[in-house]
Amino acid sequence: MVYALWDTASANMSDTFPSEDAALEEVRLAVQEFGEQAALSWALGSKQARGGLRSIAAGRELIDRAFAIPA
């Protein structure tokens, strides 16, 4: 399974990660360095081995998930 962060404002994939935790770490780092505004347009999704896509979280929910705050 591959995890990807997308910028929903530009519809571009930012990067891929081997785990959800690795992707969430990227969100935490961006927020800590640039503030919450940097990640509010981001979305996290995963691609299953068989090709199916699954949305995990976006915007405020994604930031809360990265910092382990219940949405």
PQR file with spaces between the fields and no chain letter, atoms N, CA, C, O and H, PARSE charges and radii, in Angstrom:
ATOM       1  N    MET     1       0.845   -1.165    0.000 -0.4000 1.5000
ATOM       2  CA   MET     1       0.000    0.000    0.000 -0.0000 2.0000
ATOM       3  C    MET     1       0.895    1.234    0.000  0.5500 1.7000
ATOM       4  O    MET     1       1.934    1.261    0.659 -0.5500 1.4000
ATOM       5  N    VAL     2       0.482    2.247   -0.742 -0.4000 1.5000
ATOM       6  CA   VAL     2       1.204    3.506   -0.835 -0.0000 2.0000
ATOM       7  C    VAL     2       0.281    4.620   -0.346  0.5500 1.7000
ATOM       8  O    VAL     2      -0.915    4.615   -0.637 -0.5500 1.4000
ATOM       9  H    VAL     2      -0.363    2.225   -1.277  0.4000 1.0000
ATOM      10  N    TYR     3       0.834    5.562    0.387 -0.4000 1.5000
ATOM      11  CA   TYR     3       0.074    6.709    0.886 -0.0000 2.0000
ATOM      12  C    TYR     3       0.547    7.951    0.146  0.5500 1.7000
ATOM      13  O    TYR     3       1.737    8.100   -0.129 -0.5500 1.4000
ATOM      14  H    TYR     3       1.805    5.566    0.623  0.4000 1.0000
ATOM      15  N    ALA     4      -0.382    8.837   -0.173 -0.4000 1.5000
ATOM      16  CA   ALA     4      -0.036   10.045   -0.920 -0.0000 2.0000
ATOM      17  C    ALA     4      -0.697   11.265   -0.312  0.5500 1.7000
ATOM      18  O    ALA     4      -1.846   11.222    0.127 -0.5500 1.4000
ATOM      19  H    ALA     4      -1.349    8.716    0.051  0.4000 1.0000
ATOM      20  N    LEU     5       0.057   12.354   -0.298 -0.4000 1.5000
ATOM      21  CA   LEU     5      -0.485   13.654    0.089 -0.0000 2.0000
ATOM      22  C    LEU     5      -0.762   14.426   -1.187  0.5500 1.7000
ATOM      23  O    LEU     5       0.084   14.504   -2.077 -0.5500 1.4000
ATOM      24  H    LEU     5       0.990   12.389   -0.655  0.4000 1.0000
ATOM      25  N    TRP     6      -1.958   14.998   -1.268 -0.4000 1.5000
ATOM      26  CA   TRP     6      -2.385   15.784   -2.423 -0.0000 2.0000
ATOM      27  C    TRP     6      -2.653   17.208   -1.984  0.5500 1.7000
ATOM      28  O    TRP     6      -3.144   17.442   -0.880 -0.5500 1.4000
ATOM      29  H    TRP     6      -2.646   14.936   -0.545  0.4000 1.0000
ATOM      30  N    ASP     7      -2.335   18.151   -2.837 -0.4000 1.5000
ATOM      31  CA   ASP     7      -2.730   19.536   -2.630 -0.0000 2.0000
ATOM      32  C    ASP     7      -4.027   19.716   -3.393  0.5500 1.7000
ATOM      33  O    ASP     7      -4.022   19.751   -4.624 -0.5500 1.4000
ATOM      34  H    ASP     7      -1.936   17.961   -3.734  0.4000 1.0000
ATOM      35  N    THR     8      -5.130   19.830   -2.685 -0.4000 1.5000
ATOM      36  CA   THR     8      -6.433   19.901   -3.348 -0.0000 2.0000
ATOM      37  C    THR     8      -6.642   21.225   -4.076  0.5500 1.7000
ATOM      38  O    THR     8      -7.459   21.303   -4.993 -0.5500 1.4000
ATOM      39  H    THR     8      -5.134   19.802   -1.685  0.4000 1.0000
ATOM      40  N    ALA     9      -5.914   22.260   -3.677 -0.4000 1.5000
ATOM      41  CA   ALA     9      -6.046   23.553   -4.357 -0.0000 2.0000
ATOM      42  C    ALA     9      -5.494   23.490   -5.772  0.5500 1.7000
ATOM      43  O    ALA     9      -6.045   24.105   -6.685 -0.5500 1.4000
ATOM      44  H    ALA     9      -5.250   22.196   -2.932  0.4000 1.0000
ATOM      45  N    SER    10      -4.409   22.747   -5.957 -0.4000 1.5000
ATOM      46  CA   SER    10      -3.789   22.653   -7.283 -0.0000 2.0000
ATOM      47  C    SER    10      -4.049   21.308   -7.962  0.5500 1.7000
ATOM      48  O    SER    10      -3.710   21.125   -9.131 -0.5500 1.4000
ATOM      49  H    SER    10      -3.962   22.247   -5.216  0.4000 1.0000
ATOM      50  N    ALA    11      -4.651   20.367   -7.230 -0.4000 1.5000
ATOM      51  CA   ALA    11      -4.904   19.007   -7.726 -0.0000 2.0000
ATOM      52  C    ALA    11      -3.615   18.276   -8.090  0.5500 1.7000
ATOM      53  O    ALA    11      -3.593   17.444   -8.997 -0.5500 1.4000
ATOM      54  H    ALA    11      -4.927   20.516   -6.280  0.4000 1.0000
ATOM      55  N    ASN    12      -2.549   18.598   -7.372 -0.4000 1.5000
ATOM      56  CA   ASN    12      -1.268   17.936   -7.598 -0.0000 2.0000
ATOM      57  C    ASN    12      -0.901   17.045   -6.422  0.5500 1.7000
ATOM      58  O    ASN    12      -1.160   17.381   -5.266 -0.5500 1.4000
ATOM      59  H    ASN    12      -2.567   19.274   -6.635  0.4000 1.0000
ATOM      60  N    MET    13      -0.294   15.902   -6.735 -0.4000 1.5000
ATOM      61  CA   MET    13       0.211   15.033   -5.687 -0.0000 2.0000
ATOM      62  C    MET    13       1.523   15.627   -5.183  0.5500 1.7000
ATOM      63  O    MET    13       2.413   15.934   -5.977 -0.5500 1.4000
ATOM      64  H    MET    13      -0.084   15.629   -7.674  0.4000 1.0000
ATOM      65  N    SER    14       1.643   15.787   -3.884 -0.4000 1.5000
ATOM      66  CA   SER    14       2.853   16.358   -3.294 -0.0000 2.0000
ATOM      67  C    SER    14       3.951   15.320   -3.171  0.5500 1.7000
ATOM      68  O    SER    14       5.091   15.563   -3.568 -0.5500 1.4000
ATOM      69  H    SER    14       0.920   15.538   -3.239  0.4000 1.0000
ATOM      70  N    ASP    15       3.609   14.151   -2.616 -0.4000 1.5000
ATOM      71  CA   ASP    15       4.612   13.112   -2.384 -0.0000 2.0000
ATOM      72  C    ASP    15       3.919   11.820   -2.010  0.5500 1.7000
ATOM      73  O    ASP    15       2.739   11.813   -1.660 -0.5500 1.4000
ATOM      74  H    ASP    15       2.683   13.953   -2.293  0.4000 1.0000
ATOM      75  N    THR    16       4.665   10.719   -2.088 -0.4000 1.5000
ATOM      76  CA   THR    16       4.157    9.420   -1.659 -0.0000 2.0000
ATOM      77  C    THR    16       4.996    8.928   -0.483  0.5500 1.7000
ATOM      78  O    THR    16       6.147    9.327   -0.305 -0.5500 1.4000
ATOM      79  H    THR    16       5.624   10.725   -2.373  0.4000 1.0000
ATOM      80  N    PHE    17       4.383    8.044    0.317 -0.4000 1.5000
ATOM      81  CA   PHE    17       5.006    7.569    1.547 -0.0000 2.0000
ATOM      82  C    PHE    17       4.730    6.083    1.726  0.5500 1.7000
ATOM      83  O    PHE    17       3.703    5.586    1.264 -0.5500 1.4000
ATOM      84  H    PHE    17       3.448    7.720    0.172  0.4000 1.0000
ATOM      85  N    PRO    18       5.632    5.370    2.390 -0.5600 1.5000
ATOM      86  CA   PRO    18       5.442    3.936    2.590  0.2800 2.0000
ATOM      87  C    PRO    18       4.420    3.597    3.677  0.5500 1.7000
ATOM      88  O    PRO    18       3.954    2.461    3.764 -0.5500 1.4000
ATOM      89  N    SER    19       4.070    4.599    4.514 -0.4000 1.5000
ATOM      90  CA   SER    19       3.118    4.348    5.599 -0.0000 2.0000
ATOM      91  C    SER    19       2.316    5.613    5.889  0.5500 1.7000
ATOM      92  O    SER    19       2.725    6.719    5.536 -0.5500 1.4000
ATOM      93  H    SER    19       4.448    5.522    4.443  0.4000 1.0000
ATOM      94  N    GLU    20       1.179    5.431    6.532 -0.4000 1.5000
ATOM      95  CA   GLU    20       0.378    6.576    6.942 -0.0000 2.0000
ATOM      96  C    GLU    20       1.147    7.419    7.950  0.5500 1.7000
ATOM      97  O    GLU    20       1.100    8.648    7.899 -0.5500 1.4000
ATOM      98  H    GLU    20       0.847    4.532    6.820  0.4000 1.0000
ATOM      99  N    ASP    21       1.853    6.767    8.862 -0.4000 1.5000
ATOM     100  CA   ASP    21       2.628    7.509    9.863 -0.0000 2.0000
ATOM     101  C    ASP    21       3.661    8.416    9.216  0.5500 1.7000
ATOM     102  O    ASP    21       3.863    9.542    9.672 -0.5500 1.4000
ATOM     103  H    ASP    21       1.892    5.769    8.904  0.4000 1.0000
ATOM     104  N    ALA    22       4.315    7.951    8.170 -0.4000 1.5000
ATOM     105  CA   ALA    22       5.315    8.767    7.473 -0.0000 2.0000
ATOM     106  C    ALA    22       4.655    9.979    6.821  0.5500 1.7000
ATOM     107  O    ALA    22       5.213   11.075    6.848 -0.5500 1.4000
ATOM     108  H    ALA    22       4.152    7.036    7.800  0.4000 1.0000
ATOM     109  N    ALA    23       3.487    9.793    6.242 -0.4000 1.5000
ATOM     110  CA   ALA    23       2.761   10.907    5.625 -0.0000 2.0000
ATOM     111  C    ALA    23       2.313   11.904    6.692  0.5500 1.7000
ATOM     112  O    ALA    23       2.420   13.114    6.492 -0.5500 1.4000
ATOM     113  H    ALA    23       3.033    8.902    6.220  0.4000 1.0000
ATOM     114  N    LEU    24       1.818   11.409    7.811 -0.4000 1.5000
ATOM     115  CA   LEU    24       1.373   12.293    8.887 -0.0000 2.0000
ATOM     116  C    LEU    24       2.543   13.062    9.490  0.5500 1.7000
ATOM     117  O    LEU    24       2.371   14.196    9.938 -0.5500 1.4000
ATOM     118  H    LEU    24       1.731   10.426    7.973  0.4000 1.0000
ATOM     119  N    GLU    25       3.713   12.467    9.508 -0.4000 1.5000
ATOM     120  CA   GLU    25       4.914   13.170    9.981 -0.0000 2.0000
ATOM     121  C    GLU    25       5.209   14.356    9.066  0.5500 1.7000
ATOM     122  O    GLU    25       5.597   15.422    9.545 -0.5500 1.4000
ATOM     123  H    GLU    25       3.852   11.546    9.145  0.4000 1.0000
ATOM     124  N    GLU    26       5.031   14.187    7.777 -0.4000 1.5000
ATOM     125  CA   GLU    26       5.222   15.291    6.823 -0.0000 2.0000
ATOM     126  C    GLU    26       4.239   16.424    7.103  0.5500 1.7000
ATOM     127  O    GLU    26       4.598   17.599    7.027 -0.5500 1.4000
ATOM     128  H    GLU    26       4.715   13.321    7.388  0.4000 1.0000
ATOM     129  N    VAL    27       3.004   16.068    7.425 -0.4000 1.5000
ATOM     130  CA   VAL    27       1.999   17.084    7.764 -0.0000 2.0000
ATOM     131  C    VAL    27       2.423   17.823    9.028  0.5500 1.7000
ATOM     132  O    VAL    27       2.373   19.052    9.070 -0.5500 1.4000
ATOM     133  H    VAL    27       2.712   15.114    7.486  0.4000 1.0000
ATOM     134  N    ARG    28       2.840   17.087   10.057 -0.4000 1.5000
ATOM     135  CA   ARG    28       3.281   17.719   11.312 -0.0000 2.0000
ATOM     136  C    ARG    28       4.439   18.687   11.063  0.5500 1.7000
ATOM     137  O    ARG    28       4.440   19.810   11.567 -0.5500 1.4000
ATOM     138  H    ARG    28       2.880   16.089   10.022  0.4000 1.0000
ATOM     139  N    LEU    29       5.415   18.242   10.286 -0.4000 1.5000
ATOM     140  CA   LEU    29       6.579   19.091   10.008 -0.0000 2.0000
ATOM     141  C    LEU    29       6.185   20.363    9.268  0.5500 1.7000
ATOM     142  O    LEU    29       6.677   21.446    9.587 -0.5500 1.4000
ATOM     143  H    LEU    29       5.415   17.330    9.877  0.4000 1.0000
ATOM     144  N    ALA    30       5.303   20.239    8.285 -0.4000 1.5000
ATOM     145  CA   ALA    30       4.858   21.411    7.523 -0.0000 2.0000
ATOM     146  C    ALA    30       4.126   22.402    8.425  0.5500 1.7000
ATOM     147  O    ALA    30       4.354   23.608    8.340 -0.5500 1.4000
ATOM     148  H    ALA    30       4.904   19.360    8.027  0.4000 1.0000
ATOM     149  N    VAL    31       3.256   21.898    9.280 -0.4000 1.5000
ATOM     150  CA   VAL    31       2.497   22.772   10.182 -0.0000 2.0000
ATOM     151  C    VAL    31       3.436   23.441   11.186  0.5500 1.7000
ATOM     152  O    VAL    31       3.297   24.632   11.466 -0.5500 1.4000
ATOM     153  H    VAL    31       3.070   20.918    9.350  0.4000 1.0000
ATOM     154  N    GLN    32       4.372   22.697   11.716 -0.4000 1.5000
ATOM     155  CA   GLN    32       5.304   23.264   12.683 -0.0000 2.0000
ATOM     156  C    GLN    32       6.195   24.327   12.051  0.5500 1.7000
ATOM     157  O    GLN    32       6.531   25.319   12.698 -0.5500 1.4000
ATOM     158  H    GLN    32       4.485   21.730   11.488  0.4000 1.0000
ATOM     159  N    GLU    33       6.576   24.128   10.801 -0.4000 1.5000
ATOM     160  CA   GLU    33       7.480   25.070   10.147 -0.0000 2.0000
ATOM     161  C    GLU    33       6.757   26.267    9.517  0.5500 1.7000
ATOM     162  O    GLU    33       7.247   27.395    9.574 -0.5500 1.4000
ATOM     163  H    GLU    33       6.303   23.322   10.276  0.4000 1.0000
ATOM     164  N    PHE    34       5.586   26.011    8.916 -0.4000 1.5000
ATOM     165  CA   PHE    34       4.926   27.054    8.137 -0.0000 2.0000
ATOM     166  C    PHE    34       3.543   27.470    8.660  0.5500 1.7000
ATOM     167  O    PHE    34       2.940   28.404    8.131 -0.5500 1.4000
ATOM     168  H    PHE    34       5.188   25.095    8.870  0.4000 1.0000
ATOM     169  N    GLY    35       3.043   26.787    9.685 -0.4000 1.5000
ATOM     170  CA   GLY    35       1.721   27.082   10.221 -0.0000 2.0000
ATOM     171  C    GLY    35       0.643   26.226    9.568  0.5500 1.7000
ATOM     172  O    GLY    35       0.872   25.596    8.535 -0.5500 1.4000
ATOM     173  H    GLY    35       3.532   26.028   10.114  0.4000 1.0000
ATOM     174  N    GLU    36      -0.526   26.214   10.181 -0.4000 1.5000
ATOM     175  CA   GLU    36      -1.622   25.361    9.722 -0.0000 2.0000
ATOM     176  C    GLU    36      -2.065   25.663    8.293  0.5500 1.7000
ATOM     177  O    GLU    36      -2.488   24.758    7.575 -0.5500 1.4000
ATOM     178  H    GLU    36      -0.712   26.727   11.020  0.4000 1.0000
ATOM     179  N    GLN    37      -1.972   26.914    7.877 -0.4000 1.5000
ATOM     180  CA   GLN    37      -2.403   27.298    6.533 -0.0000 2.0000
ATOM     181  C    GLN    37      -1.684   26.469    5.467  0.5500 1.7000
ATOM     182  O    GLN    37      -2.244   26.209    4.402 -0.5500 1.4000
ATOM     183  H    GLN    37      -1.628   27.649    8.461  0.4000 1.0000
ATOM     184  N    ALA    38      -0.464   26.060    5.744 -0.4000 1.5000
ATOM     185  CA   ALA    38       0.317   25.295    4.774 -0.0000 2.0000
ATOM     186  C    ALA    38      -0.315   23.944    4.447  0.5500 1.7000
ATOM     187  O    ALA    38      -0.120   23.422    3.349 -0.5500 1.4000
ATOM     188  H    ALA    38      -0.009   26.271    6.609  0.4000 1.0000
ATOM     189  N    ALA    39      -1.064   23.377    5.378 -0.4000 1.5000
ATOM     190  CA   ALA    39      -1.609   22.031    5.177 -0.0000 2.0000
ATOM     191  C    ALA    39      -3.128   21.980    5.066  0.5500 1.7000
ATOM     192  O    ALA    39      -3.688   20.898    4.891 -0.5500 1.4000
ATOM     193  H    ALA    39      -1.222   23.801    6.270  0.4000 1.0000
ATOM     194  N    LEU    40      -3.798   23.103    5.161 -0.4000 1.5000
ATOM     195  CA   LEU    40      -5.263   23.080    5.112 -0.0000 2.0000
ATOM     196  C    LEU    40      -5.817   22.617    3.767  0.5500 1.7000
ATOM     197  O    LEU    40      -6.945   22.126    3.707 -0.5500 1.4000
ATOM     198  H    LEU    40      -3.343   23.982    5.303  0.4000 1.0000
ATOM     199  N    SER    41      -5.061   22.762    2.707 -0.4000 1.5000
ATOM     200  CA   SER    41      -5.541   22.309    1.384 -0.0000 2.0000
ATOM     201  C    SER    41      -5.041   20.908    1.039  0.5500 1.7000
ATOM     202  O    SER    41      -5.237   20.444   -0.084 -0.5500 1.4000
ATOM     203  H    SER    41      -4.146   23.161    2.756  0.4000 1.0000
ATOM     204  N    TRP    42      -4.404   20.237    1.980 -0.4000 1.5000
ATOM     205  CA   TRP    42      -3.863   18.901    1.733 -0.0000 2.0000
ATOM     206  C    TRP    42      -4.895   17.818    2.017  0.5500 1.7000
ATOM     207  O    TRP    42      -5.791   17.988    2.844 -0.5500 1.4000
ATOM     208  H    TRP    42      -4.244   20.615    2.893  0.4000 1.0000
ATOM     209  N    ALA    43      -4.747   16.707    1.316 -0.4000 1.5000
ATOM     210  CA   ALA    43      -5.567   15.520    1.542 -0.0000 2.0000
ATOM     211  C    ALA    43      -4.652   14.305    1.539  0.5500 1.7000
ATOM     212  O    ALA    43      -3.664   14.258    0.807 -0.5500 1.4000
ATOM     213  H    ALA    43      -4.019   16.569    0.644  0.4000 1.0000
ATOM     214  N    LEU    44      -4.991   13.331    2.362 -0.4000 1.5000
ATOM     215  CA   LEU    44      -4.235   12.083    2.441 -0.0000 2.0000
ATOM     216  C    LEU    44      -5.089   10.952    1.918  0.5500 1.7000
ATOM     217  O    LEU    44      -6.259   10.822    2.277 -0.5500 1.4000
ATOM     218  H    LEU    44      -5.793   13.369    2.958  0.4000 1.0000
ATOM     219  N    GLY    45      -4.499   10.138    1.069 -0.4000 1.5000
ATOM     220  CA   GLY    45      -5.191    8.974    0.542 -0.0000 2.0000
ATOM     221  C    GLY    45      -4.237    7.805    0.423  0.5500 1.7000
ATOM     222  O    GLY    45      -3.023    7.966    0.548 -0.5500 1.4000
ATOM     223  H    GLY    45      -3.548   10.244    0.777  0.4000 1.0000
ATOM     224  N    SER    46      -4.790    6.632    0.183 -0.4000 1.5000
ATOM     225  CA   SER    46      -3.950    5.455   -0.004 -0.0000 2.0000
ATOM     226  C    SER    46      -4.358    4.730   -1.281  0.5500 1.7000
ATOM     227  O    SER    46      -5.508    4.782   -1.717 -0.5500 1.4000
ATOM     228  H    SER    46      -5.776    6.502    0.082  0.4000 1.0000
ATOM     229  N    LYS    47      -3.390    4.065   -1.850 -0.4000 1.5000
ATOM     230  CA   LYS    47      -3.636    3.249   -3.036 -0.0000 2.0000
ATOM     231  C    LYS    47      -3.376    1.799   -2.651  0.5500 1.7000
ATOM     232  O    LYS    47      -2.276    1.431   -2.239 -0.5500 1.4000
ATOM     233  H    LYS    47      -2.456    4.023   -1.496  0.4000 1.0000
ATOM     234  N    GLN    48      -4.415    0.994   -2.796 -0.4000 1.5000
ATOM     235  CA   GLN    48      -4.317   -0.413   -2.443 -0.0000 2.0000
ATOM     236  C    GLN    48      -3.499   -1.155   -3.493  0.5500 1.7000
ATOM     237  O    GLN    48      -3.326   -0.661   -4.607 -0.5500 1.4000
ATOM     238  H    GLN    48      -5.309    1.293   -3.131  0.4000 1.0000
ATOM     239  N    ALA    49      -3.005   -2.317   -3.154 -0.4000 1.5000
ATOM     240  CA   ALA    49      -2.206   -3.124   -4.070 -0.0000 2.0000
ATOM     241  C    ALA    49      -2.965   -3.445   -5.355  0.5500 1.7000
ATOM     242  O    ALA    49      -2.355   -3.557   -6.419 -0.5500 1.4000
ATOM     243  H    ALA    49      -3.145   -2.718   -2.249  0.4000 1.0000
ATOM     244  N    ARG    50      -4.270   -3.592   -5.270 -0.4000 1.5000
ATOM     245  CA   ARG    50      -5.085   -3.909   -6.446 -0.0000 2.0000
ATOM     246  C    ARG    50      -5.494   -2.662   -7.224  0.5500 1.7000
ATOM     247  O    ARG    50      -6.210   -2.764   -8.221 -0.5500 1.4000
ATOM     248  H    ARG    50      -4.764   -3.501   -4.406  0.4000 1.0000
ATOM     249  N    GLY    51      -5.045   -1.482   -6.779 -0.4000 1.5000
ATOM     250  CA   GLY    51      -5.327   -0.264   -7.511 -0.0000 2.0000
ATOM     251  C    GLY    51      -6.450    0.596   -6.989  0.5500 1.7000
ATOM     252  O    GLY    51      -6.657    1.701   -7.488 -0.5500 1.4000
ATOM     253  H    GLY    51      -4.463   -1.400   -5.970  0.4000 1.0000
ATOM     254  N    GLY    52      -7.181    0.124   -5.999 -0.4000 1.5000
ATOM     255  CA   GLY    52      -8.262    0.926   -5.438 -0.0000 2.0000
ATOM     256  C    GLY    52      -7.729    2.099   -4.637  0.5500 1.7000
ATOM     257  O    GLY    52      -6.706    1.982   -3.962 -0.5500 1.4000
ATOM     258  H    GLY    52      -7.013   -0.774   -5.593  0.4000 1.0000
ATOM     259  N    LEU    53      -8.418    3.230   -4.708 -0.4000 1.5000
ATOM     260  CA   LEU    53      -8.028    4.424   -3.972 -0.0000 2.0000
ATOM     261  C    LEU    53      -8.961    4.633   -2.781  0.5500 1.7000
ATOM     262  O    LEU    53     -10.159    4.355   -2.851 -0.5500 1.4000
ATOM     263  H    LEU    53      -9.249    3.325   -5.256  0.4000 1.0000
ATOM     264  N    ARG    54      -8.379    5.134   -1.680 -0.4000 1.5000
ATOM     265  CA   ARG    54      -9.180    5.386   -0.484 -0.0000 2.0000
ATOM     266  C    ARG    54      -8.780    6.724    0.105  0.5500 1.7000
ATOM     267  O    ARG    54      -7.601    6.973    0.358 -0.5500 1.4000
ATOM     268  H    ARG    54      -7.407    5.360   -1.624  0.4000 1.0000
ATOM     269  N    SER    55      -9.757    7.580    0.321 -0.4000 1.5000
ATOM     270  CA   SER    55      -9.523    8.855    0.974 -0.0000 2.0000
ATOM     271  C    SER    55      -9.455    8.624    2.479  0.5500 1.7000
ATOM     272  O    SER    55     -10.277    7.896    3.037 -0.5500 1.4000
ATOM     273  H    SER    55     -10.715    7.378    0.116  0.4000 1.0000
ATOM     274  N    ILE    56      -8.475    9.242    3.137 -0.4000 1.5000
ATOM     275  CA   ILE    56      -8.303    9.054    4.577 -0.0000 2.0000
ATOM     276  C    ILE    56      -8.731   10.303    5.347  0.5500 1.7000
ATOM     277  O    ILE    56      -9.554   10.215    6.258 -0.5500 1.4000
ATOM     278  H    ILE    56      -7.808    9.833    2.684  0.4000 1.0000
ATOM     279  N    ALA    57      -8.183   11.456    4.992 -0.4000 1.5000
ATOM     280  CA   ALA    57      -8.523   12.701    5.690 -0.0000 2.0000
ATOM     281  C    ALA    57      -8.043   13.882    4.861  0.5500 1.7000
ATOM     282  O    ALA    57      -7.150   13.754    4.024 -0.5500 1.4000
ATOM     283  H    ALA    57      -7.514   11.527    4.252  0.4000 1.0000
ATOM     284  N    ALA    58      -8.659   15.041    5.111 -0.4000 1.5000
ATOM     285  CA   ALA    58      -8.271   16.256    4.394 -0.0000 2.0000
ATOM     286  C    ALA    58      -8.444   17.470    5.288  0.5500 1.7000
ATOM     287  O    ALA    58      -9.234   17.450    6.232 -0.5500 1.4000
ATOM     288  H    ALA    58      -9.385   15.146    5.791  0.4000 1.0000
ATOM     289  N    GLY    59      -7.704   18.526    4.989 -0.4000 1.5000
ATOM     290  CA   GLY    59      -7.848   19.796    5.677 -0.0000 2.0000
ATOM     291  C    GLY    59      -7.672   19.706    7.177  0.5500 1.7000
ATOM     292  O    GLY    59      -6.712   19.105    7.659 -0.5500 1.4000
ATOM     293  H    GLY    59      -7.062   18.543    4.222  0.4000 1.0000
ATOM     294  N    ARG    60      -8.596   20.302    7.919 -0.4000 1.5000
ATOM     295  CA   ARG    60      -8.538   20.339    9.387 -0.0000 2.0000
ATOM     296  C    ARG    60      -8.488   18.924    9.971  0.5500 1.7000
ATOM     297  O    ARG    60      -7.745   18.668   10.917 -0.5500 1.4000
ATOM     298  H    ARG    60      -9.375   20.791    7.528  0.4000 1.0000
ATOM     299  N    GLU    61      -9.281   18.008    9.405 -0.4000 1.5000
ATOM     300  CA   GLU    61      -9.290   16.623    9.895 -0.0000 2.0000
ATOM     301  C    GLU    61      -7.906   15.982    9.737  0.5500 1.7000
ATOM     302  O    GLU    61      -7.473   15.229   10.609 -0.5500 1.4000
ATOM     303  H    GLU    61      -9.885   18.217    8.636  0.4000 1.0000
ATOM     304  N    LEU    62      -7.216   16.270    8.642 -0.4000 1.5000
ATOM     305  CA   LEU    62      -5.876   15.732    8.417 -0.0000 2.0000
ATOM     306  C    LEU    62      -4.894   16.297    9.435  0.5500 1.7000
ATOM     307  O    LEU    62      -4.086   15.553    9.992 -0.5500 1.4000
ATOM     308  H    LEU    62      -7.567   16.882    7.933  0.4000 1.0000
ATOM     309  N    ILE    63      -4.952   17.588    9.680 -0.4000 1.5000
ATOM     310  CA   ILE    63      -4.056   18.200   10.667 -0.0000 2.0000
ATOM     311  C    ILE    63      -4.318   17.616   12.048  0.5500 1.7000
ATOM     312  O    ILE    63      -3.376   17.282   12.767 -0.5500 1.4000
ATOM     313  H    ILE    63      -5.607   18.192    9.228  0.4000 1.0000
ATOM     314  N    ASP    64      -5.586   17.488   12.426 -0.4000 1.5000
ATOM     315  CA   ASP    64      -5.918   16.888   13.724 -0.0000 2.0000
ATOM     316  C    ASP    64      -5.404   15.459   13.816  0.5500 1.7000
ATOM     317  O    ASP    64      -4.883   15.046   14.852 -0.5500 1.4000
ATOM     318  H    ASP    64      -6.351   17.759   11.842  0.4000 1.0000
ATOM     319  N    ARG    65      -5.552   14.712   12.738 -0.4000 1.5000
ATOM     320  CA   ARG    65      -5.076   13.324   12.723 -0.0000 2.0000
ATOM     321  C    ARG    65      -3.558   13.285   12.889  0.5500 1.7000
ATOM     322  O    ARG    65      -3.030   12.431   13.601 -0.5500 1.4000
ATOM     323  H    ARG    65      -5.976   15.048   11.897  0.4000 1.0000
ATOM     324  N    ALA    66      -2.862   14.207   12.235 -0.4000 1.5000
ATOM     325  CA   ALA    66      -1.395   14.244   12.326 -0.0000 2.0000
ATOM     326  C    ALA    66      -0.930   14.534   13.740  0.5500 1.7000
ATOM     327  O    ALA    66       0.118   14.051   14.171 -0.5500 1.4000
ATOM     328  H    ALA    66      -3.291   14.901   11.657  0.4000 1.0000
ATOM     329  N    PHE    67      -1.710   15.324   14.459 -0.4000 1.5000
ATOM     330  CA   PHE    67      -1.342   15.659   15.837 -0.0000 2.0000
ATOM     331  C    PHE    67      -2.133   14.822   16.844  0.5500 1.7000
ATOM     332  O    PHE    67      -2.129   15.114   18.040 -0.5500 1.4000
ATOM     333  H    PHE    67      -2.561   15.717   14.109  0.4000 1.0000
ATOM     334  N    ALA    68      -2.815   13.773   16.352 -0.4000 1.5000
ATOM     335  CA   ALA    68      -3.562   12.825   17.181 -0.0000 2.0000
ATOM     336  C    ALA    68      -4.629   13.501   18.025  0.5500 1.7000
ATOM     337  O    ALA    68      -4.840   13.145   19.185 -0.5500 1.4000
ATOM     338  H    ALA    68      -2.818   13.535   15.381  0.4000 1.0000
ATOM     339  N    ILE    69      -5.302   14.485   17.429 -0.4000 1.5000
ATOM     340  CA   ILE    69      -6.427   15.159   18.085 -0.0000 2.0000
ATOM     341  C    ILE    69      -7.699   14.646   17.441  0.5500 1.7000
ATOM     342  O    ILE    69      -7.853   14.780   16.227 -0.5500 1.4000
ATOM     343  H    ILE    69      -5.131   14.774   16.487  0.4000 1.0000
ATOM     344  N    PRO    70      -8.617   14.063   18.199 -0.5600 1.5000
ATOM     345  CA   PRO    70      -9.853   13.565   17.607  0.2800 2.0000
ATOM     346  C    PRO    70     -10.610   14.672   16.865  0.5500 1.7000
ATOM     347  O    PRO    70     -10.721   15.799   17.347 -0.5500 1.4000
ATOM     348  N    ALA    71     -11.122   14.324   15.693 -0.4000 1.5000
ATOM     349  CA   ALA    71     -11.854   15.303   14.893 -0.0000 2.0000
ATOM     350  C    ALA    71     -13.254   15.470   15.423  0.5500 1.7000
ATOM     351  O    ALA    71     -14.030   16.255   14.879 -0.5500 1.4000
ATOM     352  H    ALA    71     -11.031   13.408   15.302  0.4000 1.0000
